[in-house]
Amino acid sequence: MPTWQQLRDLRISEYEDAADGWGNVSHRADAARIRVDQEMSAPVRGTQNGETPDAAVGRLNRLSDNYQYLHSECGLIRTTLDALGKELAAPQRKLRQALEDAETLGFTVNPDGSVTYPDSAPLLPGTGKATPGSQLPFLPGKGEGQGNENKGRAEDIAERISTAVDEAAEIDGRYAAVLRRLKAPAGLAVTKEMLADEGKDTRAVQKAAGGLVDKGDIPHGKTPADNKRWWDHLTQEQRDEYMTLYPAEVGALDGIPSIARDTSNRMVLAQEMAQTQLALDGLPANPPQYIQKGDPPVAVVNPQWRRWVELSDDMKGMAAIQARLDASGMPGKNTKGNPASGLPQAYLLGFDTDGDGRAIVATGNPDTADNTAVYVPGTGAGLANAHGDIDRMSKLWQAAQRASPGETTSTITWIGYDAPDQIPNALARHYAYDGAPALNNFMDGLQTAQGGADSSHTTLVAHSYGTTTVGATAKLPGHIAADDMVVVGSPGMLVGDASDLDVGSDHVWSEAARSDPVPVLGQEALGGRKMGVSTWHGIPYNAGPIISIPSDESFGAHRMDVDTGGHSGYWDENSMSLNNQAAVVVGKYGNVKE
């Protein structure tokens, strides 16, 4: 229990200085992580192969993990100390005002907090002592029938001193408990137990210091421009506090810098991976799908199996994200020994595990890229299947670099909507309409963070049902923030003509392999209707009301040549299909084979 003397003499500035010091350590740790990833690990991954380089990369990854952990934990300490100092300032002000009032009145504040006062009646010389907690305290300045006005004043001052000390004690105890949590065991490895505990640390600091920055002030349901204005008006200290206390909320904000989103989402990913793995460790490995229950026994779905599948799917997707974050500088296939082909830094622009999960992963920083491609996957897209979709954008990035080596490109995997889980559901339109606002916001947010429509050449690349979602997005009020659209294996885009897609028919590009069954299967349900003429190689065969999809001549899109087969081969390395996409992404339309 602090004394009133300790509260009086407390130097709030020392807490502020300590918070600044921990904040500097947090900043330096994050900068060091980026340097390890970009300047140390990437060159080794991009140029060397073998047991020794692999071991070196493993150690560098561990160093990067250590720096990220330091960044998070030191940030929590900074926030805790900053909030502690700010909260203690209030009772200190109350105390000092009470002491000042006592001095003005000629009262004496005793070491135990009681207040000695002189008798206010000249004919009744002497003194009295007031203590806090009187059953019937006198009103300040009132003698209450006893002829001594000072008694009420003294009791008021004693009560205010006691209240200030009690408030300081409550604050001190609350923050002491949090600070005792913020420690790490000895050793170099950042374990899943440590990362899971970091999540608990974050929640503890939120509970104790939530008043420092109000979660309710974080924009929710606002436009990317509103998000940017909110972010731009924060001090750097406030940004740090929000990223530390509410990383998931900050990481989801379209329109703010990609570096801030990435830093925030990496913290969320690390903690979620650790908690998921610990939950998996608590279940039997690969439990049976069915168990026998009842009399007579009946086979029912094992709840442990269901939970194991959910956690395993989440872990599979998170591992794919982490692998891409760790792969900066990693050469792609058929590019061994060519440093120029190494993948750039990855940025985690969105992540959560709700429902099928969300993952938005950028290869290269879109805020500064000359060219940006956003890939919208189709049926089956979700966290569990993120690996394939992330890999496609790694391949497109490499193809774009070959197509325009003098420019910077960012390719983004956008798993940001609830896609149909399986083929029968893929004939329903509501998935596309439900996902359209999120895609539209993300595209606006990219353009906002980049600095405007002319800052980067932006292409929407969509596959399968993802093209339907892009079509639904184009039907929203306003203008979609893209210059070109590449639609691949499209079952239909809910519009009947390329001119209805916001970017102009000359900037809509379609790929459809002859052996891809999806365009034919989805046309009736997802195609757009219009009055027109259906043609085959320029020969008309139907006129009047028609259903049109991007691979039809009647749709009016560029129909690019493909040399791949099936519904999933469009990103085969070194294929014409992939290179055509890359040519559009970098704006070299003359290199497209049609």
N, C-alpha and C positions, 0 to 999 in steps of 0.2 A: 504494500500500500504506500503510494508516494505521500510525502508530506507537503503542506502548502508551501514550505520554503523551497523544496525541490521543483515544484511546479512553477513557482515565481521565477526561479533562476534558470529554468530550462531554456536552452538555446535552440530554437526551432530551426535556425539556419544550419545547424550541424546535421539535422536530419535531411534537409534539402541538399546539403553538400554531399552527404553519404549517398543519397539517392542518385545524384548526378554522377558520382563515381561508379556506382553499379551500372548505371545506364551506359556510361562510356565503355565499360567492360562488355556489356551486352552488344553494343554496336560493333565493337572491335571483333567480337567473336563471330558475328554474322558476316562481317567483311572478310574475316579470315576463312570462314566456310566457303564463301564465294570464290576467294582466291585459290583455295585448295582445289575446288571443283574445276575452275576454269583454267588456272595457270599451272597446276601441278598434275592433277589426275588426267585431264583431257589430253595433254601431249603424250603421256605414256600410253593411254588407251588408243590414241589415233595413230601411233607410229610403231609400236612394239608389240610383239606376241611372244608367248613363252611362259615358262614357270616363274622366272624371276620377275618380269614385268607384272604378271598377274598377282604375285605376292605383294609387290609394291603398291599396286592399285588397291588391294585389300586393306593394306595399312593406311593408305590415304583416305579410303572410305571411312575407316574407323576414326581417323582424325577429323574428318568432316562431321561425322556423327557427334563427336565430342564438342566441336564448336557450336553445332546447332543446339545441343543440350545446354551448353553454357549460355548461349544467347537467350534461351527460354527461361532458364532458372534465374539468371542474373536480372533479366527483365522483370520477373516476379518479385525479386528482392527490391529492385528499384521502385516498383509500383507500391509495394508494401510500405517502404520507408517514406516515400513521398506522401502517401495517404495518411500515415501515422503522424507526420509532422503537421499536415494541414488540419487534421482532426484535433490534435492537442492544442493548436493555436486558439481554438474557441474557448475551452475552459481556462486557459491561461489569461485570455483577455478578461473573462469574468472575474477571475481572482484578482488581477491587477487593479481592476476598477473598484472592487470591494476594498482592497488595501488603500487605494487612493482616497476613497471616501472616509475610511477610518482615520487616516492621517489628517485630512481636512477638519474633521470633527474633534481631533485631539484624543482619539481613542487609541488604545494599545492592543495590538493583536498578539496574543501569547503563543508560545511554541506549539501548544496543543490545539490551536485554532479558536480558542475562546477569545472573547473581546472584553477588555476592561474599559469601563467608561466612567466619567465623573458624574456626580449628581447635578442635574440641571437646575435644581432649586437653590438659590443663594442661601436660604436660611437652613438648608439641610446638607451641610458639607459631607463629603465622603465619596466612595466609589462603589461600583457594582461590577459583576462579571456576567456576561451573556454567553451562553453556549448554544450550539445548534440543536435542533430537535426538540425545542420546548413544546410542551403539550398545547399551550395556548400562547403562541408568540404574539408579542405586542406589534401593533402597526408602527411602521417607521415614523418617528417624530411625535408619537402619541404616548402620553404617560398612562393612559387607560385608568384614570382615577387615582393614581398613586403620586401624581405631581412630578413625574420624572420622564421627560420626553426622550432622554438619551437611552433609556432602557430599550425602547422599541427600535431605535436606530441601531443599537449595538446588536440586538438579536437578529435584525435583518442582515447585518454585515456578517455575523457568524454563520448564519444559514447560507448565505451566498458563497462564503469561503468553503464550507463543507460540501455544498453542491458541486462547486468547481473541482474540488479534489476527488469527489466520488466519480464525476464524469471522466476525469483524467485516469483514474484507476481502472474504470471499465474499458476505456480505450486501450490502455497499456496492456491489460490482460488479454484482450481480444487479439491485438497484434502480436503479442509475445508468443501466443499459441501458434500463429501462422508462421512467424519467423523461425520457430523451432522446427517446423516441418521442412523448411527450405534448406535441405542439406543433402549431400550425395555420399554414397559409400566410396571407400578407396578403390582404386583400380582404373584401368584405361577403357574398359569396355562399357558402353552404354547399353544396359540390359533392358529387356522388355519390362521387367519389374520397375526399373527406374522411370521409364517412359510412362507406364501406367500410373505411377505415383505422381508424375508431373501433372497428369490430368487432374488428379485429386488436389494437388497444390494449387492449380489454376482455379478450381472451384472454391477452395478455401480463401484464396485472395479475393475472388469475386465477392464472396459473402462478407468479408471483413472490410474491403476497400471499394465496394461497388459504388459508393457515393462520390469517389474521386472523379470518375467519368461515367456519365449516365448511359446505360445500355439503351434506354429509350430514346436517346438523341441520335443513335445510329439510324440513318435513313432506311425505311422499310417500305417497299412498294413505290419508291420514287423513281424518277427518270435517271439515266446515267449522268445527265447534266446536273441534276440536283445532287447526286452523290458526289460528283467532282467538286461542286461549290462547297459542300459540307467539308470535304477533305481538305480543300485548299485553305479554308478559314481556320483550320486547326493549327496549333503550334506543333513543332516537331515532338515536343514532350507529350502533348496530348495524343498525337498519332501513335507514339510508342505505347502509351498506356492502353489505348483501345486495342492495338494489335496484341498486346500481352494478355489483357483480360478477356477479350472477345474475338479471338482469332477467326473462328468460324464465320461470324457475322461480317467482319471486315473482309475476309477472303472471298465472300460472295458478292461484293459490291461491284457491279458493272460501272465502268467510267473512271475508277481510280487507277493509279499506276500499277502495272503488272508486277513490279518488284514487291510492292506492298502486299498484293494478293498472294504472291508466291510465298513470301516469308510467312504469312499468316497460315496459309493452307498446309505448308510443310509441317508446322507445329501440330495442326489437327491430324494430319496423316500419321505422323510418328506416334502420337498418343493412341489413335484409333487402332493402328496396327498392333501395338503392344497389348491393348485391352482385348482385342479380338483373339490374339494368340493365347493369352492367359485363359480366356474363356474356352478355347479349343482344348487347351491342356487339361481343363477340368472335366472334359467329356471322354468317354471311351473312344479309342481310335476306330474310325469307320464302323460305327454301331450298326446293328441290323436294321433294315428298313421296317420290318414288321415284327410285332411281338404278339404273343397269345394272351388274351384277357377274357375273363368271364367263365361261366360254367353252363354249358360246355364252352371250351375255349374258342375264341374267334380271333382271327388275325386282324390287328389294327395297326395303323401307322405309329411307329415308335417316335414319341416326341423328342427323344434324344437324337435320333437320326435326322429329323426335320431341322432341329437347331444346328446340328453338325453341318448339314448341307448349307444352311444360310451363312454360317460363320466361314465355312471353307470357300464359298463363292466370294464373300467379301475379301477374304485374305488373298485369294487368287488375283482379284482385281487390284488390290492395294500393292501386292508384290509387283504387278506389271507397271504400275505408276512409279514405284520406287526404282525399279530397274531402269526405266527411262530417265529418271532424275540422276541416276548414277552413271548413265551411259554417255555423258557429254564427252565428245572427242572420239567416241567409238566408231571405227570405220564400218561401213556397210559391206554386204557381201560383194564380191567381185571388185572390191576397191582396196584390197589389202596393200598396205604400205604406202597409200596415198593420203598424206595428212589433210589435203584439201577436202577430202570426203568425210572427215570426222564430223559427227553431229554437234551442233552448237548447244549452249546451255538450254536446259528445259525449264519451263515455268509452269507451276501448278496454279491455274487460274480459277479452279473450282473443284470442290470435293465434298461429298457426304455419302453416308451409307444408308440413307432412308430409302425404303422401297427397293427398287432395283439398283439404286446408287447413282451417283453423278460423278463424272470426272471430266475436267477440261484441262488438257495438257498441251502446252505450246512448245514447239521445237524452234527456238529462237525467240527473241524478245519482240512481240508485235508492236510495242510502242514506238520502236525506232526502225522498223523494217521498211524497206522500199516496197516489198510485195508481201501480202498477207493472204493466206488461204485458210478458210474455216471449213472443216469436214463434218458433215452431219450424217452419221450412220443410220441404218434402218432397222428392220425387224431383228429382235434379239439383242439390240444394243443395251448395255448396262455395265455396271462395275465388273461383274464376273467375266465379261467378254472384252474387257478394255484392251487386252494385249494386242489383238489383231488390228483394232482400229488405230491404236497408237502407232503400231508398226507401219501401217499404210501411210501415215503422215510423215514418218521418218523417210520412207522411200520417196514420197513426193518431194520432200525438202531436198534430198540428194539430186533428184532429177531436175528440180528447179535451179539448183546451183550449177549443174552442168549446162543448163539452157542459158543461164545468165550469170556467169561467175563474178562479174563485177558489181552485182547488187546483193543486198541482204534480203533474205526471205524468212518469214515465219509461217509455219504450218501448224494448225491447231486442230486437235481432236476435240470435238464438242459433243460429249455425252451429257446433255443437259436437259433431256426430256424423257418422259415415260414412253418408250417405244413399245410397239406390240411385241409380246414375248414369243409368239409363234405364228406360223403362216395363216391359220384361219382368222386370227385377230387382225392380220395385216390388211384385211379388206374393209375394215372400219375406218371412217374418216376422223373420228373424234380424237384419236391420238395426235394427229397432225394439228388439228385446231387447238387442242389443249397445249401442245408444245410450242406453238407459234409465238406467243407473247414472250416467252423466255428467250427464244432465238433472236427475236427482234431486239430485245433489250441488250442481249450480248453484243450483237452487231453494232448497235448504237454506242454501246460502252467502248468497244474497240476504237471506233472513230473518234469518240470523245477523248479517250486517253492518248490517241495518236496526235490529236491537235486539229482535226478537221478532215473533210472529205478528200482533200488533195494531198494529204500527208502520206498515204500509202495506197498502192493499187490492190484492191481487195476482191477476192474471188470466193464465192460460196461453192464448195464441192460437196455434192450429196450423192448418196448411194441408196438404191432400193427405196424403202419407205421414207428414208430421209429426204428424198426429193419431194415427196408428198408434203412433208412438214415445211420444206422451203416454199412450196407453192402456197400453202396456207398462210405462211408468213408474208408473202408478197401481196396477199389479199387484204392485209391489215391496213388501216388508214395510215397515211404518210408514205414515206419512201424508204425502202430497205437500204441499209448502208453497205452496198456492194456495187462493184463495177461490172463483174461478170458472174455467170453461173455455169458450173459444169455439173450436169446431171447424168448419173451413171446407172444403167440398169433400172430405169424408172418405170414403175407400174402406173404412173399418172401423177399429175401435179395439181389436180382440182381446177385447172384452167385449160381452155381449149387451144390457146395460141401463145406463142412465145412473147408476143407483144404485151401480154397481160402480166408479165413477171417483173415489172418495175425497172429492169436494167436495159430494156430495148431488145428486140428480137435479134439484133446483130451481135448481142453479147450473151446469148444463151447457147450453150454447147452441149450436145448429147452424145453419149456413147452407149451402144447396145450391141452385145455380141449376138450372132445368129443363134447360138446355142443357149442363150440366156432365156429361160422360160418366163421370168417374172413380168416383163412388159406385157406379154399376151395374157397372163393369168390375172393381172391387176387392172387391165384397161377398162373393163366394164364398170368396176366399182370405184376406181380412183381417177379415171380419165376425165377431161373436161369436155363439155358439150358445146358445140357451136354449129352455125350454118356454114357449110363449106363443101369442098370436094376432096374425097379421099383419092390418093394417087399411089401408084407403085412404079418406081423408076420413071416418074413423069407421066404415066399412063393413067387417066382417070377411070375409076371403077365404081364410084358411089358419089352421089350429090344430095344435098339437103342437110338435115340434122345428122351430124356425125360426132363420134367420140374420138378425141385426139389425145395422144400422149407424145412426149418429146422425141421418141424415135420415129414417129410418123412424119412423112414429108409435109403433111398438112399442118403440122404444128408450127413450122416456120423457124426451127432452131438450126444451127449448124450441126450437121450429123458427121461427127468425126469418125475416121477409120479406126477399127480396132483389130488387133492381131491376137487377141486372147479369147479363151472360151469360157462358157459357164457364167454364173452370176457373181463369182468372187475373184476372177482372174485379172481384173482391170489394173491392179497394182503390181503385176509381175514385173520384176526388175528388168530394166533395159527393153521393155516392150514398147511398141508404138502407142498402145493404149495409155501407158503411164506418161510417156514423153509428150503426147498431145495435151494431156492435162497440165503438165509443167509449162508448156509453151503458152497456154492461156494464163496461167498463174503469173508469169513474168511479163505478160503483155506482148509477146512476140507472136502475134496472130498469123503472120505469114509462114511460120514454121509448122502450123497445124496441118496435118494430113486429113483431107476430107474426101 
